[in-house]
Amino acid sequence: TLPYTSDATPGLYGTLWTNVTVAAGTTAVAGDLTVAPGVTLTLAPGATLSFATSDLMAAYADTSRAELRVFGTLTAVGTSAAPITLTSTGAASATWVGVTLEASATGSSLDYVLVEEAVTGIFHGATVGQALRRLTLRTNNTGLRLSTSPASDVDAVAATLNSIGVQVDGIASPTFTNALFTANTSRAFYETG
C-alpha cells in the first residue's frame, strides 16, 4: 500500500473514484481496473488498453490475471476509422480476464470496440441493459457472455476465433442483429438454460 491515503495510483489500475478519460493511443494496465459506482471511464476513439498478463493488484475474481470491472459506466465509443481496442500484452487467449459489466453498471456504451485475448471478452451481468454495438470479439475463451439482457438489441457483433463465440445464460433473452459467428473452435452460440 501507499504511505498516504491521498497518494494517486502511479498508473491506470486500482479503483477509479473520479471520472477518467483515456486518450487515443496505447495505455498499459498493470492490474485490475475497477470503475466505481457513479464514476465514468471514457475511452476516446483510437484508445487501446493493453492489460498485463499478470495482476499487480492480485485481487477479485482472478488473482493472477488483470480484469476490467465496471460498477459505474464505461463509455467506449470508437469509430470505423478509429476503433477502441481492449487487449493484453500476451499473444494468446485467456491472458487477461476481460470486461465485466457488474450488476450496478449503468449507462455503459460499447461501440466499435475490439476485445481480444480474454477469458471472457465482455460479460454482461448488469441488472439494467448496456448498449452493445459493432463489437469484434476474437481469440477469447468466450467472446460475449450475457447473463442479463442488454437495453437494446445486440447489433453488428462479430465473434471469431474464440472457443465459444457467444454464451447466453441466466435470464438473458437478447436479440442479435447483423451478427457473424465464425471459426469459433467449440461453439458459435451456446445457451445454458
N, C-alpha and C positions, 0 to 999 in steps of 0.2 A: 504494500500500500504506500501511497504517497504521504509525506510527513504532515501535510496540511490539508484540511478538508477542502479548501478553495483552490487547490492546485488543479490545473487543467490536465486532462489526459494527453500525453505527448504523441498523439496520433489519432486516427479515426478508428476507435474501438471503445468499448465500455458502453455506458448508458448516456444517451443524448437527453439532456434536461431542458434544452432550448432548441428552437428551430435551427436547422443547419442546411445550407445549400452546398452541394458539391459541383464544382465547375467541370467543364469538358476536360478530357484528358484522363490519365490513369492515376487512381489513388489506391495505395496499398492499405489493406485492412488486416492488422496483425492478429486479431482475435475477435471474439463475439462482439457484435454491434447491436445494441438494443435501442429502439425508438420508444421512449416512454409515452404513456397515455397523455394526450393533449399536445404532443410535440410532432412536428412535421420534418421529415428528411426529404429534401428535394434533390433529385439528380437531374442536372442540366442535360440537354441533348448532347450526345457525344461523350458523356461521362462513362468511365469504366471503373467499377470497384473490383479489385483483384484481391481475393481473400487468401490468406496464408493456408498452407496445408496442415498447419498445427493450430493450436489455440492458446494464445498468450494469456487469455482470461481463465482458461481451464474451468469452465462453468457451464451450467444449463444442460440442455438435452444431450450434448456430446462434448465431453471434456477434452477431447483430442482434436476436434475439428471446429473451425470458425463457423458462425451462423449469423444470419441477419434476422432478428426478432422484432416484429412490428406490433407494438401495443397501441401506437398512435396512428400516424398517417405516413405512408410512403407515396410520394409523387415522383414517378419515374416516367416522364412523357418525352420520348425521343421523337425523331422524325425519320422518314425513309432514308434521308441522306446522312443523318447523324443519330443512329440508334444508341440506346444505352446498353451496356454490357455488364453482367454480373458473372464473374468467373473466378477461377482460382489461379494460384501460381503453379499448380501442378499440371499434369498432362493427361489425366485420366478421370473417369467418373468417380464420384464419391470422395473427392479430395477436400470438399467443404460441405456443410450441411445443406445450405440453400436459404431461401426466403420463407419465413413463416409469418403469415398474417394471423396473429393471435386473436382470441375471442373478442378483445376490446378494440381491435383495429377498426378504424372508421374513415371513410372518405378516400381510401387509397386508390390510385390510378396507375396502372402499368400499361404503357402503350409504346410500341416499337422498342421492345426490350428483348434482349438475348440473354438466356440463363443457361450456363453450361457447367459441366464437371461437378455437379452437386449430388448429394444423396437424393434429395427431392428438390427439383428446381424451384417450384413455388407450391407451398402448402396453404390452402385457403381454409382456415379454421375459424374465421371471424363470424360473429353472430349477426352482423349486418354485411351486406354484399359490398364487394370492392369491384372496380372496373378493370377488366382484363381484356385487352385488345392487342392485336398484331404482335403476338408473342412468338419467339423462336426458342424452343426448348430442345437442347441437343446434348448428347453424351452425359446424361444424368442417369442415376439408377431409375428414378421416376421423374418424368418431365413435369407433370402437373397433377397435384392431388387435391381433390375437392371433398371436404367433409361437410361443408355447408354451401349453400348456393350463392354465387355472386349476385350483385344487384341487377345486372343485365346479362344478356346472353354473352357467352364467351365467343368472341369474334376473331377470326383470322389467326388461329393458333396452328403453328407448325411444330409437331413433335417428331423428331427424327434421331436415330442412333442412340436412343435411350434403351434401357431394359424394358420398362413399361412407359408407354407414351403418356397416357392419362389414366389416373385411377380415381374412381368415384365411389365414395362410401358414406356412411352415416346418413344424414337427412338430405344430402345434396341431390338436386334434380336439375342439373344445368341443361341449357340448350346450346349446342355448338353450331356456329355458322361459319362457313368458309374454312373448315378445319382440314388439315392434312396430317395424317399419321403415317409415317413411312420408315421402313428399315429399323423398327424397334425390335430388339432381339428376343424378348419374351412375349409381350403382348402390346398391341397398339392401343387398345382400350380395355380397361379392367374394372368391372363393377363388383364390389364386395358385399353388397347387401342392401 
